[in-house]
Amino acid sequence: MPRILVIDDEQDLCEILRFNLEAENYEVKTATSAEEALRVIHSGCHFDLLILDVMMENMSGFEMARCLRGENNDVPIIFLTALSSESDQLKGFDVGADDYISKPFSFSTVLARVRAVLKRTVPSEDNADIIDPPMRISIADASVWIADQRLPLTKKEYKILLLLVQGKGRPFSREEILAHAWDDDICVSDRSVDVHIARLRKKLGDCGSRIINRIGFGYVYNRP
């Protein structure tokens, strides 16, 4: 889940943006000054995007951006400001902005710009590794690792495991697993699912106990 830091000296605006962005499944923190935001960042908190006002007391948004870029911090920045002249926008891009939105604005505009910047700068979750120590699932090459050992999974075993893990605690019926992992026209029985899961559990070793059969519901991956 991408993490966004909203920095604006208008507390109400911060809360409005937080509410709406969280509704779009972003993790959002707020700060009401550039100084507060820098303290949060320097404390070790990682953010995928900053939404930054320009006109704030003491340190301006432009100064904060210049400070971050001087520290070789390349976190993406969207300026959200009442300064709308062309010279202001050019100054914003000069100090390292990735985008510039003038107030007043609609949330749909902010959301579209946020998505566009994150799409350019944050790796797609569709291709990101799934890590649940000591197990790691590499989506890029369809492999599963326990510590440094690659497991010899069959294609169907891999597809079953990925379905269950990505289900995030949702149980899948045998019929759903069959439809997902058996993409050919060969007729198979529900028993085939049980056999493949038994083999998968064995190959996963201790991690195999995370695959649970919830009677009446189906199989579920239970994160420890």
N, CA, C and O of each residue as an XYZ file, in Angstrom:
896
protein
N       0.847     -1.193      0.000
C       0.000      0.000      0.000
C       0.884      1.246      0.000
O       1.660      1.443      0.935
N       0.784      2.089     -1.028
C       1.608      3.304     -1.077
C       1.347      4.220      0.111
O       0.212      4.371      0.563
N       2.428      4.831      0.611
C       2.330      5.711      1.780
C       2.518      7.163      1.334
O       3.478      7.492      0.636
N       1.604      8.008      1.740
C       1.601      9.411      1.320
C       1.676     10.305      2.551
O       0.993     10.064      3.546
N       2.514     11.343      2.475
C       2.579     12.365      3.518
C       2.008     13.662      2.960
O       2.515     14.196      1.974
N       0.955     14.167      3.592
C       0.322     15.428      3.190
C       0.819     16.525      4.114
O       0.699     16.414      5.334
N       1.383     17.593      3.536
C       1.926     18.693      4.329
C       1.217     19.983      3.940
O       1.371     20.474      2.822
N       0.443     20.526      4.866
C      -0.284     21.776      4.609
C      -0.616     22.392      5.961
O      -0.984     21.678      6.894
N      -0.490     23.718      6.077
C      -0.766     24.354      7.365
C      -2.261     24.519      7.632
O      -2.655     25.008      8.691
N      -3.092     24.114      6.674
C      -4.536     24.083      6.894
C      -4.921     22.693      7.379
O      -4.994     21.756      6.584
N      -5.169     22.554      8.676
C      -5.477     21.247      9.260
C      -6.696     20.614      8.606
O      -6.709     19.409      8.356
N      -7.713     21.409      8.329
C      -8.933     20.878      7.721
C      -8.648     20.268      6.358
O      -9.185     19.214      6.019
N      -7.805     20.931      5.578
C      -7.463     20.413      4.256
C      -6.693     19.099      4.377
O      -6.923     18.158      3.617
N      -5.784     19.050      5.335
C      -5.035     17.810      5.568
C      -5.987     16.656      5.850
O      -5.825     15.561      5.312
N      -6.984     16.909      6.701
C      -7.905     15.846      7.084
C      -8.811     15.441      5.924
O      -9.137     14.265      5.768
N      -9.215     16.414      5.116
C     -10.045     16.094      3.950
C      -9.266     15.213      2.981
O      -9.791     14.220      2.477
N      -8.014     15.579      2.723
C      -7.198     14.780      1.813
C      -6.933     13.394      2.394
O      -6.981     12.393      1.679
N      -6.654     13.345      3.688
C      -6.401     12.047      4.305
C      -7.633     11.145      4.177
O      -7.517      9.985      3.782
N      -8.799     11.674      4.509
C     -10.028     10.883      4.450
C     -10.260     10.325      3.043
O     -10.560      9.143      2.877
N     -10.119     11.175      2.049
C     -10.403     10.752      0.675
C      -9.336      9.812      0.123
O      -9.657      8.871     -0.604
N      -8.080     10.055      0.457
C      -7.012      9.174     -0.033
C      -7.067      7.808      0.651
O      -6.828      6.784      0.011
N      -7.377      7.790      1.939
C      -7.513      6.508      2.630
C      -8.675      5.703      2.064
O      -8.629      4.473      2.044
N      -9.714      6.392      1.604
C     -10.835      5.696      0.974
C     -10.419      5.042     -0.339
O     -11.085      4.127     -0.825
N      -9.303      5.521     -0.913
C      -8.759      4.936     -2.148
C      -7.621      3.949     -1.853
O      -6.851      3.584     -2.741
N      -7.536      3.529     -0.587
C      -6.563      2.509     -0.154
C      -5.120      2.983     -0.148
O      -4.206      2.209     -0.435
N      -4.912      4.260      0.181
C      -3.564      4.758      0.434
C      -3.385      4.912      1.946
O      -4.334      5.205      2.673
N      -2.157      4.710      2.396
C      -1.840      4.979      3.794
C      -1.372      6.419      3.881
O      -0.441      6.804      3.176
N      -1.997      7.221      4.730
C      -1.758      8.667      4.720
C      -1.397      9.168      6.116
O      -2.045      8.830      7.107
N      -0.352      9.978      6.162
C      -0.018     10.731      7.369
C      -0.034     12.209      7.001
O       0.101     12.563      5.830
N      -0.200     13.071      8.001
C      -0.260     14.505      7.738
C       0.730     15.258      8.621
O       1.126     14.786      9.686
N       1.116     16.438      8.152
C       1.943     17.361      8.923
C       1.480     18.761      8.583
O       1.094     19.029      7.445
N       1.515     19.666      9.563
C       1.011     21.022      9.338
C       2.124     22.045      9.165
O       1.871     23.250      9.173
N       3.350     21.571      9.011
C       4.462     22.481      8.707
C       5.564     21.685      8.031
O       5.639     20.464      8.162
N       6.416     22.395      7.307
C       7.553     21.739      6.659
C       8.511     21.181      7.695
O       9.095     20.115      7.503
N       8.670     21.912      8.804
C       9.577     21.452      9.863
C       9.102     20.129     10.455
O       9.900     19.219     10.680
N       7.791     20.027     10.706
C       7.237     18.782     11.245
C       7.412     17.640     10.250
O       7.755     16.521     10.633
N       7.175     17.928      8.977
C       7.307     16.898      7.946
C       8.743     16.394      7.855
O       8.972     15.192      7.721
N       9.710     17.305      7.928
C      11.116     16.892      7.865
C      11.489     16.036      9.069
O      12.258     15.084      8.940
N      10.948     16.369     10.236
C      11.235     15.543     11.420
C      10.709     14.126     11.223
O      11.372     13.153     11.583
N       9.514     14.018     10.651
C       8.940     12.693     10.406
C       9.797     11.916      9.409
O      10.084     10.737      9.615
N      10.201     12.580      8.334
C      11.012     11.914      7.314
C      12.374     11.525      7.867
O      12.854     10.418      7.620
N      12.998     12.432      8.615
C      14.329     12.150      9.160
C      14.300     11.108     10.264
O      15.341     10.557     10.622
N      13.115     10.830     10.812
C      13.007      9.793     11.849
C      13.076      8.395     11.255
O      13.124      7.399     11.978
N      13.080      8.335      9.928
C      13.201      7.038      9.263
C      11.936      6.570      8.576
O      11.931      5.500      7.968
N      10.846      7.352      8.656
C       9.597      6.970      7.989
C       9.757      7.067      6.473
O      10.254      8.065      5.951
N       9.336      6.034      5.789
C       9.412      6.032      4.327
C       8.066      6.428      3.737
O       7.015      5.972      4.189
N       8.113      7.283      2.722
C       6.903      7.667      2.002
C       7.134      7.504      0.509
O       8.238      7.712      0.006
N       6.067      7.128     -0.188
C       6.130      6.973     -1.640
C       5.785      8.256     -2.363
O       6.037      8.383     -3.561
N       5.202      9.224     -1.637
C       4.786     10.482     -2.265
C       4.548     11.540     -1.194
O       4.027     11.240     -0.119
N       4.937     12.795     -1.497
C       4.594     13.939     -0.664
C       3.623     14.827     -1.433
O       3.840     15.126     -2.607
N       2.549     15.246     -0.760
C       1.663     16.280     -1.295
C       1.945     17.511     -0.456
O       1.646     17.532      0.738
N       2.519     18.539     -1.069
C       3.167     19.612     -0.318
C       2.635     20.994     -0.686
O       2.642     21.387     -1.853
N       2.173     21.723      0.328
C       1.774     23.117      0.143
C       3.030     23.979     -0.007
O       4.107     23.588      0.444
N       2.900     25.127     -0.626
C       4.051     26.015     -0.805
C       4.085     27.090      0.278
O       5.103     27.281      0.944
N       2.970     27.784      0.446
C       2.955     28.940      1.345
C       2.649     28.513      2.781
O       1.487     28.398      3.171
N       3.697     28.282      3.552
C       3.573     27.940      4.965
C       4.496     28.840      5.770
O       5.473     29.372      5.241
N       4.186     29.009      7.048
C       5.027     29.851      7.896
C       6.415     29.252      8.043
O       6.602     28.041      7.932
N       7.383     30.122      8.296
C       8.779     29.712      8.448
C       9.299     29.081      7.154
O       9.638     29.811      6.223
N       9.372     27.773      7.067
C       9.921     27.133      5.870
C       8.814     26.902      4.846
O       7.781     26.312      5.163
N       9.035     27.369      3.619
C       8.044     27.166      2.570
C       8.182     25.767      1.967
O       9.153     25.051      2.214
N       7.194     25.411      1.182
C       7.263     24.121      0.497
C       8.416     24.056     -0.482
O       9.053     23.013     -0.629
N       8.689     25.165     -1.152
C       9.830     25.202     -2.074
C      11.133     24.935     -1.316
O      11.989     24.185     -1.786
N      11.275     25.553     -0.143
C      12.489     25.358      0.659
C      12.608     23.916      1.135
O      13.698     23.345      1.150
N      11.495     23.344      1.519
C      11.524     21.958      1.977
C      11.945     21.027      0.848
O      12.767     20.133      1.047
N      11.384     21.238     -0.328
C      11.748     20.408     -1.480
C      13.230     20.554     -1.796
O      13.916     19.570     -2.071
N      13.720     21.792     -1.753
C      15.142     22.031     -2.025
C      16.016     21.318     -0.990
O      17.071     20.780     -1.323
N      15.567     21.321      0.265
C      16.299     20.642      1.331
C      16.360     19.131      1.073
O      17.419     18.516      1.196
N      15.233     18.550      0.719
C      15.198     17.112      0.475
C      16.076     16.719     -0.713
O      16.813     15.735     -0.657
N      15.986     17.494     -1.776
C      16.804     17.166     -2.955
C      18.288     17.350     -2.643
O      19.128     16.630     -3.184
N      18.618     18.312     -1.771
C      20.005     18.495     -1.364
C      20.519     17.321     -0.555
O      21.726     17.084     -0.502
N      19.605     16.573      0.084
C      19.969     15.371      0.846
C      19.910     14.125     -0.031
O      20.017     13.005      0.470
N      19.741     14.314     -1.331
C      19.600     13.206     -2.283
C      18.375     12.344     -1.995
O      18.361     11.150     -2.293
N      17.355     12.957     -1.416
C      16.089     12.270     -1.191
C      15.212     12.524     -2.417
O      14.803     13.656     -2.674
N      14.929     11.463     -3.166
C      14.195     11.633     -4.423
C      12.725     11.251     -4.304
O      12.097     10.902     -5.304
N      12.158     11.311     -3.080
C      10.743     11.021     -2.910
C       9.917     11.921     -3.831
O      10.160     13.127     -3.868
N       8.960     11.383     -4.566
C       8.139     12.206     -5.468
C       7.361     13.275     -4.695
O       6.893     13.041     -3.581
N       7.236     14.447     -5.313
C       6.552     15.576     -4.682
C       5.506     16.145     -5.635
O       5.794     16.431     -6.798
N       4.291     16.305     -5.124
C       3.257     17.055     -5.836
C       2.988     18.320     -5.038
O       2.578     18.247     -3.879
N       3.213     19.478     -5.644
C       2.876     20.732     -4.979
C       1.387     20.992     -5.143
O       0.827     20.837     -6.228
N       0.753     21.395     -4.032
C      -0.672     21.715     -4.014
C      -0.782     23.104     -3.403
O      -0.690     23.255     -2.185
N      -0.978     24.126     -4.241
C      -0.786     25.489     -3.763
C      -1.686     26.488     -4.470
O      -2.165     26.240     -5.576
N      -1.908     27.625     -3.813
C      -2.677     28.711     -4.416
C      -1.844     29.511     -5.411
O      -2.385     30.306     -6.178
N      -0.526     29.303     -5.399
C       0.346     29.996     -6.358
C       0.190     29.349     -7.722
O       0.620     28.215     -7.936
N      -0.425     30.071     -8.639
C      -0.806     29.453     -9.909
C      -0.123     30.045    -11.137
O      -0.391     29.612    -12.257
N       0.757     31.031    -10.945
C       1.387     31.651    -12.110
C       2.376     30.689    -12.762
O       2.843     29.736    -12.138
N       2.679     30.953    -14.005
C       3.629     30.105    -14.721
C       5.004     30.132    -14.061
O       5.684     29.108    -13.994
N       5.411     31.298    -13.575
C       6.729     31.389    -12.936
C       6.771     30.560    -11.646
O       7.793     29.949    -11.334
N       5.667     30.539    -10.902
C       5.617     29.710     -9.685
C       5.709     28.229    -10.039
O       6.417     27.468     -9.379
N       4.997     27.830    -11.072
C       5.033     26.432    -11.475
C       6.443     26.041    -11.936
O       6.936     24.965    -11.596
N       7.076     26.909    -12.701
C       8.441     26.622    -13.158
C       9.399     26.516    -11.978
O      10.295     25.672    -11.968
N       9.199     27.387    -10.975
C      10.048     27.313     -9.778
C       9.828     25.987     -9.055
O      10.775     25.378     -8.557
N       8.571     25.544     -9.001
C       8.265     24.275     -8.360
C       8.973     23.111     -9.029
O       9.534     22.242     -8.361
N       8.942     23.101    -10.353
C       9.628     22.022    -11.071
C      11.142     22.150    -10.941
O      11.852     21.145    -10.915
N      11.633     23.372    -10.859
C      13.078     23.586    -10.699
C      13.605     23.018     -9.383
O      14.735     22.533     -9.320
N      12.782     23.079     -8.329
C      13.245     22.576     -7.027
C      12.950     21.092     -6.835
O      13.212     20.535     -5.770
N      12.401     20.453     -7.874
C      12.269     19.001     -7.818
C      10.873     18.446     -7.789
O      10.695     17.278     -7.443
N       9.853     19.244     -8.144
C       8.485     18.731     -8.140
C       8.267     17.728     -9.264
O       8.862     17.832    -10.337
N       7.403     16.758     -8.998
C       6.978     15.815    -10.033
C       5.667     16.251    -10.666
O       5.354     15.852    -11.788
N       4.897     17.068     -9.953
C       3.658     17.610    -10.492
C       3.288     18.845     -9.677
O       3.847     19.084     -8.606
N       2.344     19.625    -10.193
C       1.994     20.919     -9.591
C       0.506     21.131     -9.803
O       0.041     21.186    -10.942
N      -0.244     21.251     -8.713
C      -1.696     21.452     -8.776
C      -2.032     22.773     -8.102
O      -1.604     23.032     -6.978
N      -2.793     23.598     -8.786
C      -3.171     24.902     -8.249
C      -4.499     24.810     -7.507
O      -5.419     24.118     -7.943
N      -4.589     25.514     -6.383
C      -5.855     25.646     -5.662
C      -6.691     26.732     -6.320
O      -6.127     27.679     -6.869
N      -8.026     26.630     -6.283
C      -8.824     25.511     -5.778
C      -8.741     24.306     -6.715
O      -8.411     24.453     -7.892
N      -9.034     23.144     -6.205
C      -8.888     21.921     -6.982
C     -10.038     20.984     -6.643
O     -10.722     21.170     -5.637
N     -10.247     19.984     -7.478
C     -11.207     18.922     -7.180
C     -10.414     17.700     -6.735
O      -9.284     17.491     -7.176
N     -11.011     16.894     -5.861
C     -10.291     15.716     -5.404
C     -10.022     14.753     -6.547
O      -8.996     14.073     -6.554
N     -10.929     14.686     -7.513
C     -10.715     13.784     -8.651
C      -9.437     14.156     -9.402
O      -8.731     13.281     -9.903
N      -9.141     15.454     -9.479
C      -7.897     15.895    -10.117
C      -6.692     15.452     -9.296
O      -5.716     14.936     -9.842
N      -6.765     15.655     -7.977
C      -5.670     15.236     -7.102
C      -5.446     13.732     -7.229
O      -4.308     13.282     -7.359
N      -6.507     12.970     -7.194
C      -6.391     11.513     -7.260
C      -5.763     11.072     -8.572
O      -4.912     10.182     -8.589
N      -6.180     11.694     -9.677
C      -5.612     11.327    -10.969
C      -4.116     11.626    -11.017
O      -3.341     10.828    -11.544
N      -3.706     12.772    -10.467
C      -2.285     13.127    -10.456
C      -1.494     12.194     -9.530
O      -0.377     11.790     -9.852
N      -2.086     11.858     -8.379
C      -1.420     10.938     -7.445
C      -1.181      9.593     -8.121
O      -0.082      9.042     -8.058
N      -2.215      9.076     -8.763
C      -2.083      7.783     -9.437
C      -1.017      7.836    -10.533
O      -0.235      6.899    -10.699
N      -0.996      8.936    -11.273
C      -0.038      9.056    -12.368
C       1.392      9.083    -11.856
O       2.265      8.414    -12.409
N       1.639      9.861    -10.792
C       2.997      9.944    -10.242
C       3.420      8.606     -9.651
O       4.541      8.155     -9.885
N       2.538      7.967     -8.890
C       2.888      6.687     -8.276
C       3.098      5.605     -9.324
O       3.932      4.718     -9.144
N       2.349      5.672    -10.413
C       2.522      4.687    -11.475
C       3.920      4.775    -12.078
O       4.502      3.769    -12.482
N       4.448      6.002    -12.131
C       5.796      6.190    -12.691
C       6.884      5.815    -11.701
O       7.976      5.414    -12.102
N       6.597      5.943    -10.408
C       7.682      5.870     -9.432
C       7.642      4.675     -8.493
O       8.664      4.335     -7.896
N       6.477      4.023     -8.345
C       6.364      2.888     -7.430
C       6.225      1.613     -8.244
O       5.369      1.543     -9.126
N       7.048      0.598     -7.970
C       6.932     -0.666     -8.704
C       5.531     -1.234     -8.593
O       4.904     -1.163     -7.537
N       5.047     -1.796     -9.683
C       3.713     -2.380     -9.677
C       3.623     -3.535     -8.697
O       4.487     -4.411     -8.672
N       2.568     -3.530     -7.889
C       2.380     -4.623     -6.952
C       2.128     -5.936     -7.670
O       2.335     -7.011     -7.107
N       1.673     -5.843     -8.936
C       1.406     -7.063     -9.677
C       2.671     -7.871     -9.889
O       2.608     -9.094    -10.014
N       3.837     -7.199     -9.932
C       5.099     -7.883    -10.175
C       6.018     -7.894     -8.967
O       7.155     -8.358     -9.052
N       5.530     -7.386     -7.843
C       6.368     -7.330     -6.656
C       6.390     -8.691     -5.963
O       5.406     -9.430     -5.994
N       7.517     -9.009     -5.342
C       7.612    -10.241     -4.582
C       6.623    -10.214     -3.416
O       6.361     -9.159     -2.838
N       6.085    -11.370     -3.082
C       5.263    -11.521     -1.886
C       6.146    -12.158     -0.828
O       6.641    -13.270     -1.016
N       6.342    -11.472      0.264
C       7.269    -11.951      1.290
C       6.499    -12.235      2.572
O       5.861    -11.351      3.143
N       6.570    -13.468      3.005
C       5.954    -13.904      4.254
C       6.955    -14.844      4.924
O       6.829    -16.065      4.832
N       7.965    -14.258      5.608
C       9.126    -15.023      6.087
C       8.743    -16.347      6.759
O       7.776    -16.419      7.517
N       9.533    -17.402      6.460
C      10.733    -17.405      5.598
C      10.419    -17.648      4.132
O      11.322    -17.948      3.351
N       9.148    -17.525      3.740
C       8.759    -17.799      2.363
C       8.763    -16.520      1.530
O       8.391    -15.446      2.003
N       9.190    -16.663      0.290
C       9.129    -15.555     -0.670
C       8.614    -16.081     -1.993
O       9.127    -17.067     -2.523
N       7.588    -15.413     -2.529
C       7.039    -15.772     -3.839
C       7.471    -14.717     -4.838
O       7.137    -13.540     -4.695
N       8.213    -15.137     -5.848
C       8.664    -14.221     -6.900
C       7.675    -14.282     -8.056
O       7.615    -15.275     -8.781
N       6.902    -13.217     -8.224
C       5.913    -13.179     -9.308
C       6.605    -13.127    -10.667
O       6.119    -13.693    -11.646
N       7.747    -12.440    -10.713
C       8.432    -12.213    -11.992
C       8.788    -13.515    -12.695
O       8.644    -13.625    -13.913
N       9.256    -14.512    -11.925
C       9.649    -15.771    -12.568
C       8.875    -16.969    -12.031
O       9.288    -18.113    -12.225
N       7.751    -16.713    -11.356
C       6.864    -17.772    -10.872
C       7.620    -18.811    -10.045
O       7.524    -20.012    -10.296
N       8.367    -18.333     -9.064
C       9.136    -19.239     -8.212
C       8.797    -18.982     -6.749
O       8.343    -17.901     -6.377
N       9.030    -20.007     -5.929
C       8.780    -19.911     -4.494
C      10.046    -20.333     -3.762
O      10.663    -21.347     -4.088
N      10.423    -19.527     -2.758
C      11.660    -19.760     -2.024
C      11.376    -19.865     -0.540
O      10.558    -19.121      0.001
N      12.048    -20.781      0.107
C      12.094    -20.832      1.563
C      13.532    -20.532      1.946
O      14.438    -21.318      1.669
N      13.732    -19.382      2.591
C      15.101    -18.889      2.829
C      15.795    -18.785      1.482
O      15.321    -18.048      0.617
N      16.893    -19.488      1.270
C      17.631    -19.399      0.003
C      17.395    -20.610     -0.887
O      18.118    -20.810     -1.863
N      16.396    -21.419     -0.564
C      16.150    -22.638     -1.331
C      14.911    -22.487     -2.190
O      13.827    -22.185     -1.690
N      15.077    -22.701     -3.486
C      13.937    -22.647     -4.402
C      13.188    -23.969     -4.343
O      13.792    -25.037     -4.439
N      11.876    -23.897     -4.186
C      11.081    -25.108     -4.059
C      10.698    -25.659     -5.436
O      10.403    -24.891     -6.352
N      10.704    -26.988     -5.581
C      10.378    -27.607     -6.884
C       8.872    -27.757     -7.060
O       8.360    -28.876     -7.110
N       8.168    -26.647     -7.153
C       6.719    -26.709     -7.300
C       6.317    -26.924     -8.749
O       6.970    -26.434     -9.671
N       5.236    -27.662     -8.934
C       4.661    -27.779    -10.270
C       3.878    -26.505    -10.581
O       3.638    -25.681     -9.699
N       3.490    -26.356    -11.822
C       2.734    -25.169    -12.224
C       1.431    -25.066    -11.435
O       1.063    -23.981    -10.983
N       0.726    -26.201    -11.268
C      -0.547    -26.165    -10.539
C      -0.329    -25.856     -9.071
O      -1.103    -25.103     -8.480
N       0.715    -26.425     -8.466
C       1.003    -26.132     -7.059
C       1.301    -24.650     -6.867
O       0.852    -24.039     -5.897
N       2.060    -24.078     -7.795
C       2.370    -22.646     -7.702
C       1.091    -21.808     -7.823
O       0.892    -20.865     -7.057
N       0.239    -22.148     -8.769
C      -0.984    -21.370     -8.975
C      -1.934    -21.480     -7.779
O      -2.607    -20.512     -7.425
N      -1.983    -22.658     -7.163
C      -2.815    -22.818     -5.969
C      -2.276    -21.966     -4.828
O      -3.031    -21.252     -4.168
N      -0.965    -22.042     -4.596
C      -0.357    -21.269     -3.512
C      -0.567    -19.770     -3.724
O      -0.931    -19.055     -2.791
N      -0.338    -19.296     -4.944
C      -0.486    -17.868     -5.218
C      -1.924    -17.414     -5.004
O      -2.165    -16.341     -4.452
N      -2.872    -18.229     -5.440
C      -4.287    -17.887     -5.245
C      -4.610    -17.744     -3.768
O      -5.259    -16.781     -3.357
N      -4.157    -18.703     -2.971
C      -4.475    -18.681     -1.546
C      -3.798    -17.507     -0.834
O      -4.422    -16.827     -0.020
N      -2.520    -17.274     -1.144
C      -1.786    -16.187     -0.484
C      -2.379    -14.832     -0.846
O      -2.556    -13.978      0.022
N      -2.685    -14.633     -2.120
C      -3.248    -13.352     -2.543
C      -4.680    -13.171     -2.056
O      -5.212    -12.062     -2.090
N      -5.303    -14.251     -1.603
C      -6.657    -14.151     -1.066
C      -6.718    -13.445      0.271
O      -7.796    -13.044      0.710
N      -5.551    -13.283      0.942
C      -5.451    -12.530      2.199
C      -6.488    -12.980      3.238
O      -7.229    -12.171      3.795
N      -6.514    -14.287      3.477
C      -7.393    -14.810      4.513
C      -8.757    -15.252      4.039
O      -9.565    -15.735      4.831
N      -9.023    -15.092      2.755
C     -10.317    -15.536      2.213
C     -10.250    -17.019      1.870
O      -9.293    -17.452      1.228
N     -11.244    -17.812      2.282
C     -11.258    -19.232      1.916
C     -11.723    -19.430      0.479
O     -12.612    -18.726     -0.002
N     -11.105    -20.406     -0.206
C     -11.482    -20.737     -1.577
C     -12.023    -22.159     -1.617
O     -11.419    -23.084     -1.074
N     -13.155    -22.315     -2.261
C     -13.740    -23.650     -2.385
C     -12.910    -24.481     -3.360
O     -12.111    -23.944     -4.126
N     -13.110    -25.795     -3.321
C     -12.400    -26.665     -4.259
C     -12.765    -26.311     -5.694
O     -11.916    -26.371     -6.584
N     -14.012    -25.946     -5.923
C     -14.448    -25.570     -7.277
C     -13.704    -24.333     -7.771
O     -13.316    -24.263     -8.937
N     -13.503    -23.349     -6.878
C     -12.772    -22.138     -7.263
C     -11.312    -22.451     -7.566
O     -10.734    -21.913     -8.510
N     -10.725    -23.324     -6.759
C      -9.320    -23.694     -6.976
C      -9.178    -24.464     -8.278
O      -8.226    -24.245     -9.027
N     -10.115    -25.363     -8.555
C     -10.089    -26.100     -9.828
C     -10.158    -25.143    -11.013
O      -9.392    -25.268    -11.969
N     -11.081    -24.188    -10.942
C     -11.252    -23.239    -12.047
C     -10.009    -22.393    -12.260
O      -9.703    -22.003    -13.387
N      -9.283    -22.105    -11.168
C      -8.103    -21.254    -11.274
C      -6.870    -22.016    -11.736
O      -6.134    -21.532    -12.595
N      -6.635    -23.195    -11.185
C      -5.373    -23.910    -11.432
C      -5.452    -24.906    -12.579
O      -4.431    -25.225    -13.189
N      -6.640    -25.399    -12.881
C      -6.794    -26.341    -13.989
C      -7.426    -25.592    -15.159
O      -8.646    -25.593    -15.324
N      -6.592    -24.963    -15.959
C      -7.111    -24.139    -17.046
C      -7.187    -24.901    -18.360
O      -7.263    -24.296    -19.430
N      -7.168    -26.219    -18.281
C      -7.354    -27.014    -19.484
C      -8.744    -27.647    -19.447
O      -9.536    -27.385    -18.542
N      -9.025    -28.478    -20.440
C     -10.357    -29.072    -20.538
C     -10.434    -30.464    -19.934
O     -11.437    -31.158    -20.101
N      -9.388    -30.877    -19.236
C      -9.377    -32.210    -18.658
C     -10.326    -32.240    -17.468
O     -10.286    -31.360    -16.608
N     -11.182    -33.261    -17.427
C     -12.114    -33.384    -16.304
C     -11.368    -33.906    -15.084
O     -10.706    -34.942    -15.151
N     -11.473    -33.206    -13.998
C     -10.825    -33.612    -12.757
C     -11.844    -33.534    -11.636
O     -12.860    -32.849    -11.755
N     -11.573    -34.230    -10.557
C     -12.484    -34.244     -9.415
C     -11.970    -33.342     -8.314
O     -10.818    -32.908     -8.328
N     -12.847    -33.068     -7.356
C     -12.457    -32.263     -6.206
C     -11.288    -32.894     -5.471
O     -10.473    -32.196     -4.869
N     -11.211    -34.217     -5.523
C     -10.146    -34.928     -4.828
C      -8.777    -34.497     -5.331
O      -7.803    -34.538     -4.579
N      -8.686    -34.080     -6.603
C      -7.399    -33.636     -7.155
C      -6.871    -32.423     -6.405
O      -5.661    -32.284     -6.228
N      -7.755    -31.553     -5.967
C      -7.344    -30.379     -5.207
C      -6.705    -30.808     -3.889
O      -5.654    -30.300     -3.498
N      -7.362    -31.758     -3.207
C      -6.832    -32.232     -1.931
C      -5.445    -32.853     -2.104
O      -4.555    -32.631     -1.283
N      -5.268    -33.617     -3.156
C      -3.979    -34.266     -3.408
C      -2.891    -33.236     -3.676
O      -1.792    -33.334     -3.130
N      -3.190    -32.255     -4.510
C      -2.194    -31.231     -4.835
C      -1.854    -30.386     -3.606
O      -0.696    -30.019     -3.410
N      -2.834    -30.081     -2.797
C      -2.554    -29.277     -1.604
C      -1.735    -30.077     -0.600
O      -0.867    -29.523      0.074
N      -2.004    -31.380     -0.494
C      -1.198    -32.214      0.397
C       0.263    -32.202     -0.041
O       1.162    -32.096      0.793
N       0.501    -32.311     -1.348
C       1.874    -32.263     -1.866
C       2.496    -30.890     -1.644
O       3.673    -30.780     -1.302
N       1.692    -29.838     -1.843
C       2.180    -28.474     -1.653
C       2.581    -28.243     -0.209
O       3.640    -27.675      0.057
N       1.759    -28.671      0.717
C       2.087    -28.517      2.136
C       3.407    -29.207      2.467
O       4.235    -28.663      3.199
N       3.592    -30.394      1.929
C       4.820    -31.148      2.202
C       6.044    -30.399      1.691
O       7.060    -30.325      2.382
N       5.955    -29.846      0.490
C       7.084    -29.121     -0.084
C       7.367    -27.824      0.679
O       8.513    -27.382      0.754
N       6.326    -27.221      1.241
C       6.506    -25.971      1.990
C       7.106    -26.193      3.375
O       7.515    -25.236      4.032
N       7.163    -27.436      3.821
C       7.733    -27.712      5.136
C       6.903    -27.083      6.243
O       5.681    -27.233      6.270
N       7.564    -26.380      7.156
C       6.854    -25.755      8.274
C       5.811    -24.751      7.803
O       4.789    -24.562      8.464
N       6.062    -24.103      6.660
C       5.104    -23.119      6.138
C       3.828    -23.788      5.625
O       2.816    -23.116      5.422
N       3.869    -25.106      5.414
C       2.692    -25.810      4.916
C       1.519    -25.755      5.864
O       0.367    -25.870      5.443
N       1.808    -25.577      7.170
C       0.726    -25.515      8.162
C      -0.102    -24.246      8.021
O      -1.159    -24.123      8.640
N       0.371    -23.299      7.211
C      -0.384    -22.071      7.001
C      -1.589    -22.281      6.081
O      -2.500    -21.454      6.048
N      -1.591    -23.382      5.342
C      -2.723    -23.715      4.480
C      -3.692    -24.562      5.289
O      -3.375    -25.690      5.668
N      -4.862    -24.019      5.550
C      -5.830    -24.644      6.456
C      -7.105    -24.991      5.690
O      -7.564    -24.230      4.837
N      -7.660    -26.149      6.011
C      -8.937    -26.558      5.436
C     -10.048    -26.170      6.404
O     -10.211    -26.789      7.456
N     -10.807    -25.145      6.045
C     -11.946    -24.730      6.868
C     -13.182    -25.472      6.373
O     -13.746    -25.148      5.328
N     -13.587    -26.470      7.144
C     -14.681    -27.347      6.734
C     -15.937    -26.520      6.443
O     -16.373    -25.695      7.246
N     -16.489    -26.778      5.272
C     -17.689    -26.057      4.858
C     -17.398    -24.782      4.095
O     -18.302    -24.190      3.505
N     -16.121    -24.343      4.101
C     -15.750    -23.109      3.410
C     -14.722    -23.358      2.308
O     -14.865    -22.854      1.194
N     -13.693    -24.131      2.619
C     -12.641    -24.387      1.641
C     -11.269    -24.174      2.246
O     -11.108    -24.169      3.467
N     -10.283    -23.999      1.384
C      -8.906    -23.819      1.831
C      -8.587    -22.331      1.966
O      -9.031    -21.499      1.175
N      -7.802    -22.033      2.999
C      -7.417    -20.645      3.249
C      -5.954    -20.614      3.662
O      -5.462    -21.531      4.320
N      -5.264    -19.546      3.268
C      -3.880    -19.332      3.715
C      -3.915    -18.428      4.935
O      -4.383    -17.292      4.867
N      -3.418    -18.941      6.046
C      -3.474    -18.224      7.306
C      -2.092    -17.676      7.628
O      -1.197    -18.429      8.009
N      -1.913    -16.356      7.476
C      -0.625    -15.757      7.804
C      -0.373    -15.844      9.293
O      -1.284    -15.611     10.088
N       0.881    -16.185      9.696
C       1.183    -16.308     11.119
C       1.147    -14.953     11.823
O       1.379    -14.878     13.030
